[in-house]
Amino acid sequence: MAGGYEHLPEDLPVPEDDGACDHLPGARMPSLALPATSGERVDLSSLPGTTVVYCYPMTGRPGVPLPEGWDSIPGARGCTPESCGFRDHHDEILALGARVFGLSTQDTDYQREAKERLTLPYELLSDEGLGFCRALGLPTFEVEGMVLVKRLTLVVRDGAVGHVFYPVFPPDAHAQEVVRWLSRDAVKQ
């Protein structure tokens, strides 16, 4: 991959838990059909079983500079390594009985390029209009006129939030953290 987005700088600021996701455990998914990179629409509220939805600010593109000061925003950098982590652990997550989606506020065409370039075996969902983020009260931030979702992961069971990972750091090790959590959770059931 060109562009250097697959590696994280060592001096990234660590995001702190600001309580912005404390209200999410037990919340029902909004009944919204989000556009997916497959061309279909996905309503997370209607999916049976376990779904992992990792929310990320934005993937960078090779040759396109990141927003000014991106690396100094706690939790902003690392979308490509996080997505690649979920790609690399996808079979393990499926074996644990869960499906995976990535979600950002980027449009579907932008996401489709990232899905193809990174060879992601799962779909990316677009919340370009922020309807999903607003309905769930997900934390967002603004940079260069863009409203982006903060990095977090929802484990959804039969349309309700069962667990929230927030803040997520480091993003390149997060998929492995989700696999460990799903493995422990499977033992409890």
C-alpha positions as CSV (number, residue, x, y, z in Angstrom):
1,M,0.0,0.0,0.0
2,A,1.3,3.4,-0.9
3,G,0.8,6.4,1.2
4,G,2.2,5.2,4.5
5,Y,-1.3,4.8,6.0
6,E,-0.7,1.2,6.9
7,H,1.7,2.1,9.7
8,L,1.1,4.2,12.8
9,P,3.4,6.9,14.0
10,E,4.8,6.0,17.5
11,D,3.9,9.3,19.1
12,L,0.2,9.4,18.5
13,P,-1.9,10.9,21.3
14,V,-4.0,8.4,23.2
15,P,-7.7,9.1,23.2
16,E,-9.4,9.2,26.6
17,D,-12.8,7.9,27.6
18,D,-14.9,11.0,27.7
19,G,-18.1,9.1,28.6
20,A,-19.6,9.8,25.1
21,C,-20.6,6.1,24.7
22,D,-21.8,5.3,28.2
23,H,-25.4,5.4,27.0
24,L,-25.0,2.8,24.3
25,P,-25.1,-0.6,26.1
26,G,-28.6,-2.0,25.7
27,A,-29.6,0.7,23.0
28,R,-31.6,-0.6,20.1
29,M,-30.2,0.0,16.6
30,P,-32.1,2.6,14.7
31,S,-34.1,1.2,11.8
32,L,-32.1,2.8,9.0
33,A,-31.0,1.2,5.8
34,L,-27.4,2.3,5.3
35,P,-25.8,2.0,1.9
36,A,-23.1,-0.7,1.7
37,T,-20.1,-1.0,-0.7
38,S,-21.9,-4.0,-2.2
39,G,-24.6,-1.7,-3.6
40,E,-27.2,-3.1,-1.2
41,R,-28.6,-1.4,1.9
42,V,-28.2,-2.8,5.4
43,D,-30.5,-2.3,8.3
44,L,-28.4,-3.2,11.4
45,S,-31.6,-3.3,13.5
46,S,-33.0,-6.3,11.6
47,L,-29.9,-8.5,11.6
48,P,-30.2,-11.7,13.7
49,G,-27.3,-12.9,15.8
50,T,-24.0,-11.1,16.5
51,T,-22.7,-8.2,14.4
52,V,-19.5,-6.3,15.0
53,V,-19.7,-2.7,13.7
54,Y,-16.4,-0.8,13.9
55,C,-16.9,2.9,13.4
56,Y,-13.9,4.9,12.1
57,P,-13.3,8.5,11.1
58,M,-12.0,8.1,7.5
59,T,-9.6,6.1,5.5
60,G,-6.8,7.9,3.8
61,R,-6.0,7.5,0.1
62,P,-2.6,7.1,-1.3
63,G,-1.3,10.4,-2.7
64,V,-4.0,12.4,-0.9
65,P,-2.8,14.3,2.2
66,L,-4.6,13.7,5.4
67,P,-6.4,16.7,7.0
68,E,-4.0,19.3,8.6
69,G,-3.1,18.2,12.1
70,W,-4.7,14.8,11.7
71,D,-2.0,13.0,13.7
72,S,-2.5,15.3,16.7
73,I,-6.2,14.5,17.0
74,P,-6.5,11.7,19.6
75,G,-7.9,8.6,18.0
76,A,-8.1,10.0,14.4
77,R,-5.1,8.2,12.8
78,G,-5.3,4.5,12.1
79,C,-8.3,3.7,10.0
80,T,-6.4,1.7,7.4
81,P,-4.5,-0.4,9.9
82,E,-7.7,-1.0,11.8
83,S,-9.6,-2.1,8.7
84,C,-6.7,-4.4,7.7
85,G,-6.8,-5.9,11.2
86,F,-10.5,-6.8,10.7
87,R,-9.6,-8.1,7.3
88,D,-6.9,-10.3,8.7
89,H,-9.0,-11.6,11.6
90,H,-12.3,-11.9,9.6
91,D,-12.3,-15.7,9.4
92,E,-11.8,-15.9,13.2
93,I,-14.7,-13.5,13.8
94,L,-16.9,-15.5,11.5
95,A,-15.9,-18.7,13.3
96,L,-17.0,-17.1,16.5
97,G,-20.5,-16.5,15.0
98,A,-20.3,-12.8,14.2
99,R,-20.4,-10.8,11.0
100,V,-18.4,-7.6,10.5
101,F,-19.1,-4.2,9.0
102,G,-17.1,-1.0,9.0
103,L,-18.9,2.3,9.2
104,S,-17.9,5.9,8.5
105,T,-19.4,9.1,7.3
106,Q,-17.6,8.9,4.0
107,D,-19.7,8.3,0.9
108,T,-20.1,4.8,-0.6
109,D,-17.9,5.5,-3.6
110,Y,-15.0,6.7,-1.4
111,Q,-15.5,3.6,0.8
112,R,-15.7,1.3,-2.2
113,E,-12.2,2.4,-3.3
114,A,-10.8,1.6,0.1
115,K,-12.6,-1.8,0.2
116,E,-11.1,-2.8,-3.1
117,R,-7.6,-1.4,-2.5
118,L,-7.4,-3.0,1.0
119,T,-9.1,-6.3,-0.2
120,L,-11.6,-6.2,2.6
121,P,-13.8,-9.3,2.8
122,Y,-16.7,-7.4,4.5
123,E,-18.8,-4.5,3.6
124,L,-18.4,-0.8,4.6
125,L,-21.5,1.1,5.5
126,S,-21.9,4.8,4.8
127,D,-23.5,7.2,7.3
128,E,-22.8,10.2,5.0
129,G,-26.0,11.9,6.2
130,L,-25.2,11.2,9.9
131,G,-28.7,9.7,10.5
132,F,-27.2,6.6,12.2
133,C,-24.7,8.6,14.3
134,R,-27.4,11.1,15.4
135,A,-30.0,8.3,16.2
136,L,-27.6,6.5,18.4
137,G,-25.9,9.6,19.8
138,L,-22.4,8.5,18.5
139,P,-19.6,10.8,19.3
140,T,-18.3,12.8,16.3
141,F,-15.7,15.5,15.6
142,E,-15.1,18.1,12.9
143,V,-12.0,18.7,10.8
144,E,-11.7,20.7,7.6
145,G,-15.5,21.0,7.3
146,M,-16.1,17.2,7.6
147,V,-18.1,15.7,10.5
148,L,-16.5,12.3,11.3
149,V,-17.4,9.6,13.8
150,K,-15.0,8.9,16.6
151,R,-13.4,5.5,16.6
152,L,-15.6,3.0,18.5
153,T,-16.9,-0.6,18.0
154,L,-20.3,-1.9,18.7
155,V,-21.1,-5.5,19.3
156,V,-24.7,-5.8,18.4
157,R,-26.9,-8.8,19.3
158,D,-30.3,-9.2,17.6
159,G,-30.5,-5.4,17.0
160,A,-29.3,-4.2,20.4
161,V,-25.9,-3.0,21.6
162,G,-24.4,-5.7,23.8
163,H,-20.9,-4.2,24.2
164,V,-19.0,-1.1,23.3
165,F,-15.3,-0.6,22.7
166,Y,-14.5,3.1,23.3
167,P,-12.1,4.6,23.0
168,V,-10.2,2.3,20.7
169,F,-6.4,2.4,20.9
170,P,-4.2,1.3,19.3
171,P,-6.4,0.8,16.3
172,D,-4.0,-1.6,14.6
173,A,-4.5,-4.2,17.4
174,H,-8.2,-3.6,17.9
175,A,-9.5,-6.5,15.7
176,Q,-7.5,-8.9,17.8
177,E,-9.0,-7.3,21.0
178,V,-12.5,-8.0,19.5
179,V,-11.6,-11.6,18.7
180,R,-10.4,-12.1,22.4
181,W,-13.7,-10.5,23.7
182,L,-15.9,-12.6,21.4
183,S,-14.0,-15.8,22.4
184,R,-14.5,-15.0,26.2
185,D,-18.1,-14.1,25.6
186,A,-18.7,-17.4,23.7
187,V,-17.4,-19.3,26.7
188,K,-19.9,-17.5,29.0
189,Q,-22.9,-18.5,26.9
